[in-house]
């Protein structure tokens, strides 16, 4: 049997295995099994025979593990992860609000989870009614009458909307070549413009953080297909000139597109359709509390005006009396994906909207904005805000002065926050603010959490002044610390392979 | 229900600290014309009990796979999902996390992504996999765009035997006209190889096929890949990952990019989404690959760790010069796929693949033997097959549904040329008893 020996004769009781680093491939043993295929109850076949000589000759090197190996492995990985349930997650522009557990229950009901997209419509009336109800609710919140639920994510919604706008112009015999994008925009906006074959024209921001109206007017001509604008924008401000902006866009025959990333600030207070926008996408995984899943899946429904509705991708859900059906608009741009959309995400968002109701949505936006302004008020003496105005649901602080005074960068501050059990804000975005920290508390955090965050950030600013090296070296409490990103590119180790073990 | 922890008293304190008299004052930047002067016209809030009942009632109006025998496939399959899969993806530390931009507190997600990528490489035989796309259709469209970037050519050749919704998605993605798509019709349920050769030229960036095809048949990948490479084009192969325990991987036929719908790997059918798009390629092309990828590295203390890498391809760095606009992907579905593949292992996956194929061939032979269905194609097939119904398809499906069977996908709904064809999918969940019962019902029609 095993013999235990310890160095120096002392008994070591704390020999914790690191949470991460041991791959699932390195666990278990060759004979370990978890789920086995059912025994064959039909006559056996010659695989190579029926497959016409295409049978696999060497098996894939997948893990050999038992169920307990899997349970422990992923539990350890989970413990090395930080989610909204772990603690405060004020990641600006990402709306990391609490994800209600009822949503996780409803999306797993067999009547939603075990339904096939090609079932006859009469066998999925409940699913179609849910989608129709969600379309209607999103149309009401957006102030835009027609909604497609197909897009799988925000960027996918942007692509869908821009292609819809392109089809509208094309149908009017009006080929246009350019799309205007503010310099504060998310990277997905210019990337989407390029995918649609348009040229990006960047519009500067003015000194109050809004669109520079002069610059916008001089960039607008009949070659412009659309303006893509996030409002409230990416510095957390509502553009006071929004009516002038959309009017100027319309004056040259262009359309106004709203990136709905920041919809959580304005529900029940103001609607993009009423601001003069012609189209918008809505991130269900932000505003409507569906979980981010470690990077997805989300859903990015698109809402548009009556004029754009005929060009939306199909299928949409229509209602006639008590019967719901899938329909494709007359002049549709076609599909942007397979099947009807990320239905499991749609179920969660619908559940959330019905949970809180219309008044609840307004209250959510009001609290999100109040919490952001409160946090800004607590912090602005220590951390200069980029624009000294009432903010919406988020605000941007500049780490520039701290860096000049102490050499401590925003990156160091972010890493130090991890030691206090707080997920850092979005850093180095938007690009127009030096050493930016973009803070979005969301409405689901208590006052005590906001107070603690402010106290921690104030303390970190003190640490920067008294002991900058402490911050340069942070974090100290995480499973791993400052990873070598250059080495990751250089080594390009993107997959485990059995050869590596044998070598 | 409410999910706001701030109390009324605290709200007053917070307003005082902000220096505002009312919450409305915080919204004063919104011009009068843009303000909503009425409440949102939406239903009243519900308690959790009432809400659960409402959703259960909606769900109850759908015929779920537990209450019917379904032969529907065409991209979404009703495979058994092991209990351990949902146990893992239900961990809040996974599903409530964001994109792992702060690697120190995201090692769980990042390592799981790296392991997923490794498994997809093992299945497909490719060197690199990304962290997932939205679905098979968008992965397919992005593969065409990537091939154009790699080859600096502006035309792709697509097989008519690829899923029609994937072809339609590709057509939408290239609507701006930067990439010409030439479709080659299917003959006998597979790609017409001679027709591919006829349209290939120096402008062709890629030949895109699917094997199994939309019709369930298997392509002659060796021949098509050879033709593509002879013309200097990339070879893009869409695959069905569940079958890769028993089917030779696309890399064995020289595939340059492999895509697929990954729903069948541990994800619910969920009315068609979210599944996940699989995307794998050669290492030499990585800088043109769309989407996120995790890589292994070390930290300052020399410990193994994982980060998102090769980010200079992506929109948050490269903006309009990015390889794609994709940001959110289907990470949680990829996690489910990884857990699924770990749970079944190579032996389980091979057993499931063999069960699907053996049962599909058993059913196909029995349905043809009824005399009511005719064999549509001669090409070999795997776990899905198209048969020609001798009568009215809609009527046949209606009558079998009354008997508790979803009798395949009516292919006439996608193309008039396929009128009369019905596509049947079989999984390891179909028992011989159920298959025999279905054949009896067909015979009795």
Interface residues (C-beta under 8 A of the other chain):
Chain A: X18 X19 X20 X21 X23 X24 X25 X33 X34 X35 X36 X37 X38 X40 X41 X42 X43 X44 X45 X47 X50 X51 X52 X54 X55 X56 X57 X59 X60 X61 X62 X63 X64 X65 X67 X70 X71 X73 X74 X75 X76 X77 X78 X79 X80 X81 X82 X83 X84 X85 X86 X89 X91 X94 X96 X97 X98 X99 X100 X102 X104 X105 X106 X107 X108 X109 X110 X111 X112 X113 X114 X115 X116 X117 X118 X119 X120 X123 X124 X125 X126 X127 X129 X130 X137 X140 X141 X143 X152 X153 X154 X155 X156 X158 X159 X163 X166 X167 X186 X187 X188 X190 X191 X192 X193 X194 X195 X196 X197 X198 X200 X237 X238 X240 X242 X243 X266 X267 X268 X269 X270 X271 X274 X275 X285 X289 X291 X292 X293 X294 X295 X296 X297 X298 X313 X333 X334 X335 X336 X337 X338 X339 X340 X341 X342 X343 X344 X345 X347 X351 X353 X354 X355 X356 X357 X358 X359 X360 X361 X362 X363 X364 X366 X367 X369 X370 X371 X373 X374 X377 X378 X389 X390 X414 X415 X418 X423 X424 X429 X443 X444 X445 X446 X447 X475 X478 X479 X480 X481 X482 X483 X484 X485 X487 X488 X489 X491 X492 X493 X494 X495 X496 X497
Chain B: X1 X2 X3 X4 X5 X6 X7 X10 X11 X13 X14 X15 X17 X18 X19 X20 X23 X25 X26 X27 X28 X29 X30 X31 X33 X34 X35 X36 X39 X40 X41 X42 X43 X44 X45 X46 X48 X51 X52 X54 X55 X56 X57 X58 X59 X60 X61 X62 X63 X64 X65 X66 X68 X70 X72 X74 X75 X76 X78 X82 X84 X86 X87 X88 X90 X91 X92 X93 X94 X95 X96 X97 X98 X99 X100 X102 X103 X104 X105 X106 X107 X108 X109 X111 X112 X114 X115 X117 X118 X119 X121 X122 X123 X127 X128 X129 X131 X132 X134 X135 X136 X137 X138 X145 X163 X165 X166 X168 X169 X171 X172 X173 X175 X176 X177 X178 X218 X244 X245 X246 X247 X248 X249 X261 X268 X269 X270 X271 X272 X273 X274 X276 X283 X286 X292 X293 X294 X295 X296 X297 X298 X299 X300 X301 X303 X304 X305 X306 X307 X309 X310 X314 X315 X316 X317 X318 X319 X320 X321 X322 X324 X325 X326 X327 X328 X329 X330 X331 X332 X333 X335 X338 X339 X341 X342 X343 X344 X345 X346 X347 X348 X349 X350 X351 X352 X354 X355 X357 X358 X359 X361 X362 X379 X380 X381 X382 X397 X401 X406 X409 X428 X431 X432 X433 X435
